[in-house]
Amino acid sequence: MIRRKLAILLAVAIIMLPVMTSCSSSQTSAPAESKTETEKPQASEPVSTDKILKIASSDNPATLDPQKTSEYYREPLNIYDRLVEAVTVDGKPELVPGLAESWDVSEDGLVYTFHLAKDVTFHNGEVFTADDVMFTIDRMMNPNTAAMNTDFFDMIKGATEVFEGKADHVEGVKVIDDNTVEITLEEPFAPFIANIATPGCSILNREATEAAGDQFGIDTSVTVGTGPFKVDSWSVNEEVVLVANKDYFKGAPQIDGYTVKIIPDAETQRMMFESGELDVFDTSEARTQVPYFKSSPDYKDNIVSAPEAGLYFYAFNNSMEPYSNLKVRQALQMAVDRQTILDTMYDGEGMVLNTFLPESVLGHNSDAKGIEYNTSKAKELLAEAGYPNGFEMEIIQVSDSATTLEMNEVVQSMMSQIGVNVKITQVDEATYYAMRKAGEIPVYRSSWWADYNDPDNFYYTFFSEKNAVVRSTCYSNSEVFSGLDEARTMVDPDARLKYYQEMDNIIINEDAAILPMFQMNKIFVVSDRVKEFHIAWNGWSDMSFYDVVIEN
């Protein structure tokens, strides 16, 4: 994560003083603790001439088990495959066949029949069959697995019963033969195909996973998938090494493998990139370096960027005074100069949003009504709401989030221009999420990145009757509640997306439930020898390296 501190001098200008922080291959099968400190590279070191992609990460993966992480997906994306894959084609996300060559959907939208690719093998030589699909889903929903992604399968018939310990097998998953599996849902769920293309839905090998037990995802010798890369070694605090799967069913990768160096310090990462020890520099680790690379004649043509499928936003507790007053919420929306924050904090690398849906997510409305920055109008609205002299506003945040604090401090200064005195309260993470789940936070800044490419992942997550309180928006609009439920089951894709845009207009403009801020651009700097480096459709650092080419 980015760690920065912003010194704010606000008159309308904001001056930023950033301080940012952002895997020795061994033959041991389980990761070994290392105490070796990373030394800063010398500029005279030679540029690599092999075909191993060298990248860096600021921290270790917690596990390589895709069912037990919700944050670290880069290695799972490359070690495993999914029934359906989400890829970027001509800059736009598309769903393409993965381990399923094709699929059929019943007229009622309940039954999905997947026709699986033949002659696919796992890294241990086991042949992939429909039984592995059934095993993967059963394991995910088994409470003993303690999986973090059960919501990706909980719409399947009988999944909840397994999760609650009432059954051992998900009733809705049926093996027809080795190459055909049938999945029945509890009710129609329009984004089901997009949903199962997420890394958390990666398909596991029954034999290897059951044999490994708790060591699956930890012991590299028993962590296997069908993906284009195989785990070679993992040395904690040093590196994770993956090698090309020469037997990959779609054809071997163009590179021999990739290595993730664990480098906590962003400045060290930058120096290693410039000396040739790294092939890629992820500016998420150090956004203050972006202007340098953009202006450098040595690097400006080596920048690869794409919009992130996520956004920052401020949530107002719609049930708590004074935020239960529509005019107050509208005034707060108008008081924040979002473009200035984007320009000063992030060098303008992004786009102000007037909708809750980022540009790269299916259904984004580029013609959404804009939210005006107008402090005079904001003051008028506050007076009409009964607060001519403003009021005291509390923003609650997690105490160790420097990035959140710096933005909150900017907003604090902007709110003062309309008479709103902002108090920033920092609490520990456990307290913060407990308060949010209970609907007790008045205002908070947060962010949301797409799990799958569908508006349901944004709107239902925050504004459905099921989730509005636990997200602390405490939003209440029966028209939107019923609309979001209906949208999940609509079969006409065009009508469905238009419906979401109508719901968005109600949420953002008519109800002013939240203030969408902006989406960011994902920016990498790559060495001259790296070609075909494509950012994931969602703009994550986690991406597939299957198409990467290295030319020495």
N, C-alpha and C positions, 0 to 999 in steps of 0.2 A: 504494500500500500504506500501511497505517497505520504511523506511526512514533511510538512512545511509550516513556516510561521510567517504571517503577514503583518507588517507594521502599516497601519492604515492612517493616512493623513487625508481626511475626507473633507473636501469642499465641494467637489464633484470629482476631483482627481483622487486616485488611490495609488499609493506607491507600494510596491511589493518587494520585500526583502526575504527571498525564499531560502529555507534551509531544508534539504531533502534527504531522505533516506530511501531510500526507496520503499552442477550439481557437482586423478588418481584412480583410476579404475582399478578395483580389486576384484578378485575372483570369488570373494565370499558371497554366499547366496542371500544372507540377510544383511541389512544395512548395519554398518559398524560405526560407532561414535568416533569422531575425529577431533583432535584438539589443535590441528595445524592451523595457524593463522594465514589468511590470504595476503600475499605480498603484492604490492603495486608493481605493475609490469614496467619494464624498461622499453623505451621507444625504439631501441635498436633491435628488438627481438624480431625474427623473421615472420613473414606472413605465411599462414598455413598453406600447404600444397596438397593436402589429402582431400577426400570427399566426405568428411565428417562435418556436419553443421554444428557450430559451437555457439551456444546461446547462454544467457545468464538468468538467474532468478534470485530475488532477494531473500527467499526462505525455502525451506525444505517442504516437499509434499508431505501431508500427514499420512497418506496411504495411496497406493496405486489401485485400490479397489474402487471402481466407479460408483458402487452403491453406498459407500461410506464417506463420501465427500460431496459437498455442494459448492466448493470454491475452486479446487485444484483439478482442472480437467485436461490440461495439455497432454500429459502422458496417457491417461485413459483414452483420449481421442485417437492416439496413434497406436496403442497396444491392442485395442478392441475395435469391433465394428458394431453397427446397429442394423436393425432390419431395414430402416430407411435412413438416408444421410441428408443432412442439410449442408448445402455447398453454395458457393458464390459463383454465379455465371454472369459474365458481362456486368459485374458490379451489383447484381441483384441476387437475393437468396432464392434458391430452388430446392425442392425436395426430390431426391433421385433414389433409385433402387440401391440398396446396400446388400445385406445378407438375404433380403427378400428380392427376388428378380421382378416380382409383380405382386399385386394384391387386388382382391375384389371386395366390394362393399355391398351388403344387402340393401334392398330398396328402403327398408326402414332405418338404415343407418346403425344397426345394432351389431351386425356380424361382419367381421373382417377376416378374410381368408388369405393367408400369405403363402405364396409359392416360393420356396427357398432355393437359393443357389446351390448347385450340386458341386461335388468335388472340392469343397472348402475344408481345410484342415486348421486346427488350432496349432499353436506353436509347439505343443507336445506331441503332435502327430495324430491326435484324435480327430475323427471325421465329424464335422458339424452336422447336426440333425435337428429336427423339430423338438426333440426331447430337451435339447439345451435351451431352447426358447422357453419351454414350460418351466424348466428348472430355474432359469433366471428370474422369471416373474414370481414363482413361489418363494424363492429366496428373498427377493426384495420385500415381499409382504410379510414374511415370517418375523414376528417380533424379536426372536432371538438374534436375528441378523443385526438389529439396531441400525437399519438403513436410514439414510438421510433423505432419500428421494421417493418415499412411498407414494407421494401424491401423483407421480407420473403414471402409476398403474392402478390407483384406487378407484378409477371409473370402470374397471373390468368387473364383470359379474362375479361375486364371491370373494373379491379381494379384501374387502373390509372384514369379512368373517375370519380370514386367515390372520389378518393383522390383529384382530381382537382375541386370537387364540381359540376360536370356535371351530376351526377347520385346518387341515394340513395342506390342502391343495386348493388353488384358485379355480373355482368351478367353471369360470368362463374361458379357460384355456384348454383346448382339446387338440391332441396330436392325431392328425388324420393318417399320415404316413411319415416316413423319414424326411420328406421334403415339403410337407404341407402342415401348417398349423392354423387353427381357427380360434379367433378371439372374439368373445361376445361381451358387449358392454351392458351395464345396468340400464343405461338410457343413451340416446344418441349424444355424441360429443364431437362436434364439428372439427375441433383441432386435434383429433386423436393422432393422425399421421404425423403432423408437425411435432406433437408432444413426444412420440416415441423416437424421434430423431435426436433427442438430447443425449449428451454423453452419459448421463445417469442411467439410461436405458440400454447401455452396452450389453451385448450377449456374452454370457460366461459359459465355460465348459464344465458340465456337471462333474465329471470324474476328477479333474484337477482341483476344482474349487472345493468339493467335499473332502478330498484327501488332504488339502492344505489346512482346512479348518480356519482358526483365527490367524494363521500366517499368510493367508491369501491377501495379496496386496502389500505385504511386508517382506516376505521371503521371495527374492527375485527368481529363485530356481523353480518355484511352483506357481508363479503368477503368469498366466498365459492367456492369450486371446487369439483372435484370427487376424488382427490388424497388420498394417504394413511394416510395423517395427516391433521388435522383441526386446524385452528387458535383458540387458547384459549384466549390469551391476548397479548398486546404489550404496554410496558411502555418505552417511549422514553428515551434513555440514560441508561436504566437498562437492559431490557431483552425482548425477543420475546418467547412466550410459545406456542408450538404446542402439541396437544394430538393425540393419535392414532385414526384413523377412523376404528372402529370395524366392520363397514358395507362395507368396501372396497371390490370392486367386484373381486379383485384378491386374497382376503384373508387378514385378519387383520395383521398389522405389528407385529414383534416379541417383540418390545418394547412398553412401554406405552405412549411414546412421547419423545420430545426433547426440550431443552431450550437453547436459544442462549443468553449468557451473553454479554453485551456490555462493553468491557474492552479495552480502547484505548491504554494502556501501555503494551508493549510486555513482559516486565520483570514481571509485575503483572500476566499476563496470565501464564507465565512459573511457577511462584510460586504457583498459584492456581492449576495448573496441578499436580505439585509435591506433594501438600498437599492433593490431592484427590478431590478438589472442581470442577475440570474439568476432563472429560474423554478423551479429545482429545486436543492436542496442535498442531496448524498449524504453521509450521516453516516459512511459508511465512511471518508471522508477525515478525519473528526474525531469519533470516538465520544465524546469527552469533552463534546461539545456536546449530546448526547442529553438529559440531564436538564434542561438549560436550555430546549430546545424543548418537552419534555414538560410542563414546569411553566408555561410562558409562556401567558397567556390569549390572546396574539396568534397563537400558532402551534400550540397543542396540538390543534386541530381540523384542522390541515393536515398531519398526519403520516400517511404511507402506509407500512405495514410488512407483511412476510410472512416466513415461515421460509426460511432459506437451505437449499438441498439439499446440505449439506456438513457436515463435522464436524471437530473437533480431536480428536487422540488421541495416546496414548503407545504406542510400539511397543517390545516387549522382544525381544531376540535369543534365540529359544527354543533355540538350539544352543550358547549360550555360558554358562559358569558365572558366577554362580549362577542365571542366569535360565532355565537348562534344567530347574530344579527347579520343579515345579508349585506347591508350597506357597509358594515365594518369589514367584512371579508373583501368586498370590492375595493374599499379604500386601501387595504393592505396590499392587494394585488397591484394597485396603481403606484404605490410608494417605492417600489423596488426597480432600480435601473439595471435590468438584467444584462443588457449589452455591455455596460461599463464593467460589470463584474466579470463577464466572460473575457473581455478584452484585457483587463488588468491582471486577473488571476491566471488566465490560461492562454494569453497571447492571441486571443480571438479564435483559437482553434476549436471551433464548434459552431453551434447554431441555436439561437434563442428559439424556444418552443412555445407555441400558443395552444398546444394540445398535450394530452398525457401520453401520446404515442410518438416515439422517435421516428425519424425519417425513414430508416431502413427496415422498419417493421411493417408487415402487411397491414394495409388499411390506413396508413398515415394520411392525414388530410393537409396538404400544403396550402389550402385555401382557408384554413380555420381562421375564425375571427381573432384579430390581434388583441392583446392586452396592453392597453395604453399606459405609458409611464407619465403620470400627471399628478404632481404633488398638490397643486391647487384644487383640482377636482377631488383628490383624496381627502383633503381637509373639509371640503363641502359635504362629502358623504359622511364623514365622521360627525359633523355638526348635525346633519339630518338624522343620524342614528342616535343622537343624544350625547355625543362626546365631543363638544366644541373645543375642549382643552386637551383632547387626547386621553390616553389611559396607560396603565402599566401593563406591559406584555412580557410574558415569560417564555423563553425558548429553552427547552431542555435537550441536552445532548450527552453522549457518552464522553467521559472525562479524558480518555486517551486519544481522541480524534482531533489532531491539530488542523487537518484540512477542514473539518466541519466548523471548528472554532473560528478559523480565519474568515470563512464566508459569513458565519453568524455575526461576527464583529462588523463586517461591511454592512450587512442588513440592519444591524443595530444603529449605525450612524445614519443610514438612509431613513429609517423609521423616525428618528428624532426630528427630521424635517417636517413631519406632519403632526408632531406633538406626542408621538407614541414613544414612551420610555421603555426600552427593552432591557430586561434582566436575563443574562445567560446563566443557566444553572447546569453544572456538570455533575453527573452521577456515574456510578460504576455500571458496567454493561448489564449485569443481572438486574439491577434496579430499573434501568432504563427500559429493558424489554418487558419487565413485569408491569411497569406503569403503562407502557404502550398497549400491551395485551388487555389491560383492564380499562382502557379508554381514558386514562387519567392525565395524559400529556396535553397541555393547551396548544403548543405550537412546536414543531420540530422540523429540522431539515434532514432529508434522506435522499436516497437514490434507488433506482430499480433498473436492473439489466434483464433483458429477455432471456428466459429459459428456452422458449421455443417461439418460432416466428408466427405469432397469432395475437391479435388484440386481446383475446380472452386472458392471456397471461398478465396483462396490465390491468384492465378494467375490473374483471371478476376478483382479482387478487386484492384490490383496494376498495372497490365501491359496491360490491355485492352485499346483500343483507347478511350473508354468512361471515364476511370479513371486515365490514366497516368499523366495528368496534375494536377488534384486535389490532387493526392498523391505526387506531387512535384518531381516525378522521371522524368517527361517530356520525358519518354521513347518513342521511335518511331521506329517501325519495322513492316512493312506491313505484313510480313509473320507471325509474332507472333499475330498481331491484328486479321487477318483472321482466324488463327489457334485457338485462344481462343474462337472466336465466333462459329466456327465449333464444337469445343469440347463440347460446351454446349448442342448441339443437337444430338451428336453421341449416337447410341443405343447399340453398341457392347462395353460392359464394359472393356474388356481386351484391345481392340484396342484403346479405349479412354484414358486409363491410360498410355499406351505406348506413345501416342501422347503428353500427358502432359509432360512426361519425356523428349521428344525431344524439346518441347518448353522451358523447364527449362534449358536445356543445352545451348540453344541459349541465353537466358536471362542472365544466371549467367556466363557462360564461354566465348562464342563467343562475346557477347556484354558487358560483365562485368558491367551490368546496376546497380547492387547493390553489397554489401558485406554481405552475410548471416553470422551471428556470431555463435550462438549456441541455442539449446533448453535447458530448465532446467528440473530437476526432481522435482516433487511435493512430499513433504515429510511431513508426519504426525507422531506424536508419540501418541500412544493410551494406555490407561490403561489396566491392565491385565483382567479386567472384560468385556471388549469390544471385541466381535468376529464378524466376517463377515463384517468388515469395508472395503469397496471397493471404491477406488478412481474412480471418473468419468473418462470416456474414454478420455476426453480432458485434464485431469489433473487440472481441476478447483477446487477451494475451495468449489464451489457450487456443491452439489451432493445429490443424493437420499439416505435416511437412511432406506428405506423399508426393506432391508435385514439384517440390524444390529441386533445382538443378545447381550444381557447383561446377564452375568453369575455372580451372587454374591456369 
